[in-house]
Amino acid sequence: MTAVLPPTESEIFYPSADGEPVAETYDHLYALLTTLEVLKQYLKDRRATVLGNQFLYYSQGFPRLRTAPDVMVIFDVEPGGRDNYKIWEEGQVPSVIFEMTSKGTEDQDKSFKKTLYESLGVKEYWLFDPKGEWISQQLQGYRLRGETYETITDSRSEPLQLRLAIEGKLIGFYREDTGEKLLLLEELAEALQQETQARQQAEERAEKLAAKLRELNVDPDSL
């Protein structure tokens, strides 16, 4: 009888997609994308990566053992995107995971995924319910203490050093060191426009003042 050898690691296929929708509704998709982009900008100068809705493989040789967190933050790895994330290759477990939850995913999010992330050693697990379908306060977090998750009561992310706040159907992120809000792309654009307008107005006032001084035979450059 010919022995059948198990496949080598190079022969095992780890898919990067399953054909399922990225998110259940527009609100869930928008919350996912804004959280992903805000945290990417926040950590752009750190040795870290932020991935969205990509397979997390947690058992080498078993491609069916996987999950796809909506947003996961991994520290001490090379920055940039991946088609999927294999814990044994990267050497790091995600530090923070966000799931945009709904009534349809409630059971999986609060049982299977919570147990899985806890066993993997994910430091924080956040559930955000943009529609408030089953989490009345919309945001619920768990922090690893020893080997067990405890409910987060202070709306702080210790690994991220950010304070989280509910802002409509989105999560607002605020730096703990400065209190400054991490702006969305449209908020950044608006802030830049306001800054440009303020600078233009200041320049116009300075020009008017200089013109009046010249009328009085005063050289504004001598002041």
Legacy VTK file of the C-alpha trace (Angstrom):
# vtk DataFile Version 3.0
C-alpha trace
ASCII
DATASET POLYDATA
POINTS 223 float
0.000 0.000 0.000
1.294 3.468 -0.912
1.452 5.899 1.987
-0.450 9.147 1.496
1.629 12.048 2.751
-0.068 15.104 4.238
0.231 18.273 2.138
3.172 20.524 2.837
2.608 24.088 3.983
3.422 25.390 0.489
0.667 23.191 -0.945
-2.041 24.427 1.422
-4.230 27.183 -0.017
-5.360 29.968 2.287
-8.092 31.959 0.472
-8.287 35.724 0.759
-11.998 36.025 -0.082
-15.192 34.028 0.298
-17.583 35.954 -1.946
-19.608 37.248 1.013
-20.575 40.946 1.306
-18.137 43.158 3.197
-20.857 44.450 5.521
-24.533 43.894 6.236
-25.745 47.458 5.596
-24.426 50.828 4.465
-24.213 51.964 8.107
-22.059 48.969 9.005
-19.865 49.452 5.930
-19.365 53.161 6.610
-18.523 52.513 10.269
-16.019 49.853 9.179
-14.340 52.045 6.563
-14.120 55.159 8.724
-12.706 53.202 11.679
-10.175 51.564 9.370
-9.056 54.849 7.808
-8.899 56.840 11.059
-6.766 54.200 12.781
-4.523 53.811 9.726
-3.796 57.541 9.775
-3.262 57.510 13.542
-0.716 54.674 13.364
0.978 55.628 10.095
4.297 56.387 11.822
4.226 53.250 13.973
5.434 49.739 13.209
1.897 48.447 12.961
-0.830 47.611 10.475
-4.605 48.040 10.419
-6.590 45.564 8.330
-10.278 45.514 7.449
-12.520 42.527 6.682
-9.628 40.230 5.824
-9.168 36.634 6.847
-7.335 36.028 10.099
-5.863 32.516 10.038
-5.005 31.225 13.487
-4.070 27.557 13.016
-1.271 26.574 10.643
-2.231 23.868 8.218
-5.971 24.313 8.744
-7.271 26.930 6.283
-10.859 26.444 7.434
-9.945 27.755 10.872
-10.283 31.434 10.153
-12.342 34.492 10.885
-12.617 37.907 9.259
-12.619 40.753 11.822
-14.138 43.974 10.548
-11.110 45.942 11.748
-7.989 44.607 13.464
-4.915 46.443 14.716
-1.630 44.550 14.926
1.497 46.045 16.496
5.156 45.129 15.920
4.652 43.969 12.329
5.553 45.540 9.013
3.157 48.341 8.013
0.955 47.983 4.950
-1.863 45.819 3.687
-2.096 42.069 3.348
-4.410 39.799 1.376
-4.869 37.829 4.586
-3.159 37.554 7.970
-1.533 34.367 9.294
-0.576 34.577 12.939
2.210 31.979 12.676
3.905 33.851 9.831
3.673 37.341 11.335
4.434 36.290 14.898
1.878 38.676 16.414
-1.753 38.344 17.457
-3.999 41.388 16.822
-4.001 43.714 19.818
-7.405 45.278 19.140
-10.363 44.012 17.107
-13.564 45.871 16.200
-16.706 44.130 14.978
-19.582 46.150 13.524
-22.356 44.075 14.992
-26.076 43.720 14.259
-29.014 41.660 15.444
-28.172 39.128 12.744
-24.583 38.645 13.959
-25.261 39.105 17.693
-24.933 35.447 18.685
-21.692 34.902 16.774
-20.152 38.198 17.887
-20.858 37.809 21.604
-20.168 34.075 21.852
-17.951 32.398 19.221
-15.835 35.418 18.295
-15.537 36.633 21.876
-14.357 33.180 22.993
-11.996 32.874 20.022
-10.380 36.289 20.477
-10.071 35.686 24.205
-8.293 32.354 23.619
-5.970 33.905 21.010
-4.925 36.630 23.453
-6.441 39.637 21.656
-6.027 42.412 24.244
-9.248 44.253 23.429
-12.423 43.294 21.605
-14.940 46.020 20.743
-18.490 45.535 19.485
-20.071 48.534 17.770
-23.778 48.436 16.940
-24.358 51.473 14.668
-28.123 50.933 14.571
-28.434 50.141 18.287
-30.210 46.886 17.463
-29.041 44.921 20.489
-26.461 47.072 22.290
-28.480 49.940 23.736
-25.396 52.118 24.290
-24.097 51.029 20.810
-20.539 50.315 22.009
-19.379 47.475 24.215
-15.762 46.528 24.845
-13.835 43.728 26.510
-10.292 43.894 27.876
-8.100 40.895 28.565
-7.164 40.501 32.222
-4.985 37.447 32.581
-6.688 34.959 30.284
-10.234 36.278 30.668
-12.161 39.167 29.137
-13.593 41.802 31.447
-16.124 44.416 30.355
-14.552 47.813 29.633
-16.301 50.517 31.640
-14.162 53.588 30.877
-14.506 53.759 27.047
-10.710 53.721 26.735
-8.535 51.607 24.508
-5.335 50.882 26.420
-3.322 49.515 23.462
-4.366 52.430 21.230
-4.208 55.078 23.974
-7.456 56.511 22.662
-10.804 57.396 24.182
-13.828 56.147 22.243
-17.120 58.022 21.943
-20.391 57.384 20.143
-21.032 59.974 17.457
-24.236 59.055 15.688
-23.580 55.866 13.754
-19.810 56.174 13.999
-17.118 55.779 16.642
-15.244 58.952 17.528
-11.607 58.543 18.563
-9.786 61.024 20.846
-6.111 61.036 21.822
-5.564 60.539 25.529
-2.436 62.709 25.596
-3.932 65.817 23.975
-7.696 65.245 23.905
-7.541 65.930 20.171
-10.055 64.158 17.957
-8.824 61.939 15.126
-10.563 63.495 12.141
-12.329 61.720 9.309
-11.228 62.528 5.762
-14.096 64.967 5.215
-13.397 66.598 8.593
-9.715 66.945 7.651
-10.705 68.572 4.360
-13.062 70.985 6.159
-10.389 71.866 8.751
-7.881 72.519 5.971
-10.367 74.743 4.153
-11.065 76.720 7.326
-7.338 77.104 7.985
-6.778 78.328 4.422
-9.635 80.838 4.704
-8.351 82.102 8.040
-4.856 82.578 6.594
-6.240 84.446 3.573
-8.306 86.721 5.808
-5.255 87.423 8.012
-3.195 88.289 4.927
-5.924 90.618 3.631
-6.099 92.421 6.999
-2.315 92.779 7.037
-2.337 94.236 3.513
-5.058 96.751 4.426
-3.150 97.810 7.526
0.051 98.230 5.518
-1.796 100.371 2.950
-3.181 102.662 5.669
0.284 103.058 7.192
1.707 104.047 3.805
-1.050 106.675 3.468
0.258 108.118 6.740
3.808 108.042 5.340
4.757 105.247 7.720
6.859 102.426 6.334
5.220 99.195 7.614
8.526 97.337 7.160
10.163 99.605 9.720
7.728 98.599 12.462
LINES 1 224
223 0 1 2 3 4 5 6 7 8 9 10 11 12 13 14 15 16 17 18 19 20 21 22 23 24 25 26 27 28 29 30 31 32 33 34 35 36 37 38 39 40 41 42 43 44 45 46 47 48 49 50 51 52 53 54 55 56 57 58 59 60 61 62 63 64 65 66 67 68 69 70 71 72 73 74 75 76 77 78 79 80 81 82 83 84 85 86 87 88 89 90 91 92 93 94 95 96 97 98 99 100 101 102 103 104 105 106 107 108 109 110 111 112 113 114 115 116 117 118 119 120 121 122 123 124 125 126 127 128 129 130 131 132 133 134 135 136 137 138 139 140 141 142 143 144 145 146 147 148 149 150 151 152 153 154 155 156 157 158 159 160 161 162 163 164 165 166 167 168 169 170 171 172 173 174 175 176 177 178 179 180 181 182 183 184 185 186 187 188 189 190 191 192 193 194 195 196 197 198 199 200 201 202 203 204 205 206 207 208 209 210 211 212 213 214 215 216 217 218 219 220 221 222
